[in-house]
Amino acid sequence: MNAPHDMKDAGRLALLIDLERCTGCKSCEAACKQEHRLGPGEYRNKVVWATGLEEAGLAFLTLTCQHCERPACVRACPVNPKAIEKDPVTGVVSVVESRCTGCGECVIACPYSAMGYDPREHHAVKCDLCADRRAQGQTTACASVCPTRAIRFGRRDELLAEAAAAGRAPRDHDHFALGPATIYLERLAAQADAGAANVPARVPPQDARRPVFMDAPASQATVVESRAAFPYGLPREAAASDRVVPGGCNICFNCCTVNFHFKGTELVRITGNDEDPLLQGRVCPKSQLTLQLYHSEHRLLHPLKRVGARGENRFERISWDQALDEIAEKLKKVRDTHGPEALAMFIGTRTGALDERGYTRLFAQLWGTPNKDGTDPFCGASKSAAFEMTQGRVGSGNSYTPGDLGSAKLYVYIGDNQAETRPVYFGMINDWRIRNGAKMVVVDPRLTATAAKADRWLPIRPGTDMAFGLALCQHILARGLHDARFCNDWMLGFAEWRDFILARGYTPEWAEPITGVAAAEIRRLAEEIAAADGCVIFASRGVNQHTNGTQTNRVLMFLAAMTGNWGRRGGAYFNMTAGSPIQANAPQHRRAKVSRQKVRRSPAGWTDAMLHGKPYPLRALITCNNPLGQWPGQDKVRAAFESLDLLVHIELFANETSAYADYVLPAATGIEKGEIGRSNDDRRIVWIDKMIEPPGEAKADGWIWIELGKRFGFDDVLQDRYKDTRVFWDEACITSELARGCTQKRLHSVPWRWVRQPVTSEDAPEIETLYLEGTTAPGAPAGHRFPTKSGKLEFWTEELEAKFRVLGLSALPEFYSEREQLVDLPYLEFEHSDAEAGVISPFLQPDTGMSRARIVAPAAGGPGAQLRARGFDTELLTGRPSAAHFHSWTHYFWQAQEMWPDLFCQIHPDKAAVLGIGDGERVRVETAHGAIDAVAWVSTGIRPSAVFVPIGWGERQPYHPWRSVNFLTDKTQRDPVSDQTNLKVLLCRVSRAAA
């Protein structure tokens, strides 16, 4: 009976969209706009986010033309001949733009909201399954980039057959009897026991609510009214490329490989690199949106000199020679008066690793200042400290390959929203989970995009991950579920840790009131980790950004190691980047003598030296990135910057820091200068060639430092030929044994332009999994499985204990949390302020001042209780927003702002109801440290006691300016081991903002 229909359907084309894989990253939106050169407000597809109305759930739905068997749009079109046609073989429905009058009847008729409109050319637009790409034998743009493999394109009958073979069921969404071709696969049932708690609701999109702030008319109008820069809006022929150059994205830690498409000298497209054997052309939206970075009207173009008061943003244009001459003269005065240590250098990762670990490292050594650092104390310093003392080297030794991470039976995410921070990596993990039937558990105060895919979501109290980890360890140890052989053979200090944890009674029952996670859930997860044939524990900023960040990382490392999930395939402790083993060094005889200790590891600890000259003066700052958006405690930071004798800002875009600078120097980036991608989880070093000239008079950071160095006679080390980053890389950067094989020749020998380090020679093979039993760690003495002094994982030694004692702590993991909590928990008191010299850290180089600390037992009238008495009754969480944004860079891209426009405050419906706050209304968030406004996102996917405000927004951004969340944070709450700032839990109060 079905044969005629099947025959008719044989050539029908369709998209298959897997709701189990889609994380709402909007990479498909970015690809569609690039492919069809659509401007603001124009869509052929759109990704819808929706939240559960009552249960905590997230739904992601790609809305696009359904290519119906009986298209409502065709029937509604009043034009004769019709302006919308359906191909009789493929079933593809397309707009004949030359006939369309823009009447809008098709838009009204389509029940799937699939029709769009071009306001410039006044005609309808819609998905035609990329007719031009299909004509060239390619897949659709959306399917080509999808980081999670959620979108596939092909013949409809074949896609349905493949889904059936995989046991996947398509959704019935033909509620209008139109015969849609698009296939949506239903979500899988969570692998939880019947009736188990904390299973994220599988919310169907039609039963969920889309957040109001995403579509606020005023916010969208701001973007729509902006001008889409070249090449958006051009005819296809005008934007057709004539050459393709492989390279990489330099924005985030996924380090995606991409292809740059040029027409002559103009960059016209950015796509994934299909030849990459690992990523296979998958990219997130950020990679594609860098097309808007290279053509942005908001870029800084010329050197500027301040002519008004700091903060007024009044400048005059000057030449490079004048700028560098005057900066050099002012630096000499600072050095003559206060010494070379009075220069501070904040070199964020926006500038690239070659600048951070190369040019500026050499300049600091030649100048003689120890006060140089980057963003790590705000991001990952605590995990780096924990890895170095435990393993001897930062980062996991595992790889994103099917035989390694892909073979795990259990994935546990603790404070890591990988689906939005590294979408391509999460897409790989989630795909392996689905294919292999592995389990996934997410521990996070929010139901993130990552948690939405999990079998269980455990909404932990922020700041208590250490208690959670200790309880997991205690249960495993008490039941004898640990890997005894690995513990005995490869862990120094195992017995000391075991005895300490058991003696302290860190049981699941002890942890329950602290963490808010039921003891039964803790026991269950502990037993799953111990029993799994390979468990990967992912952690990130949610674990790192605390005063207990180092110790929490060490506890989770202990959990992984004692269950045998270290130095094996399919078992690992992962905490973001592995770090690229590159460092440029000046000859010893050319390094200036440093006579003073570094003020503090964290730049947040420099403000007293700027304001009050204590412990000694910092009078000049050369900075990149945006410290007046990134550093905690913004009110004090701005006062400190006003007090400086010299502030130089090297940057891509004008921002808050630029407004306070004496000199603003326009920077180049990515393919304008040549560099490597950021450090990443997978140990890949991705090379990016210089392909175009920077805009205006912008210069590469390396060029700036070399030219400034000439004014001080540094050009024998900071050589002029090092302006060519390829030369600088080979001759000055890869000097360590671990990076020696990552030469330009090796990097360019493959069309994906990356090498997985460590490689000790140019022809040395890449290593999929490090630290396997029976191997020697690269760069370690023979027989040393791990790159520690002992060759084992080191959790407790007398030497390590002595180092912790310098800081007032123990190498044994005594629990403490943050001083701003809704429950009274142990917290730290510090002996020294940033204005005091403190003690020399035994963990950091160069010599660095740190404060001793002591753990204080909770008591009535403590700091948390005092704040609660003042009405601060809510936990404030901060962190990364969606996949389309990364810090402040992307806020200058019109499409990223179109996707996620306004600073939001995620708040639970119960709390919102008590406060009288409606979804999309403006709210006021206050801490003891400051106040900001945001737009309410009322969502069940957050602890009722908490709110979440993301980072990245600033008050000088071009589209949707808001005050930075760091007006709410506090610079004094820092980890005494790593100097990591607590950015993850502060007490706040929320109210409706004044009209």
Disulfide bonds with the S-S distance in Angstrom:
none
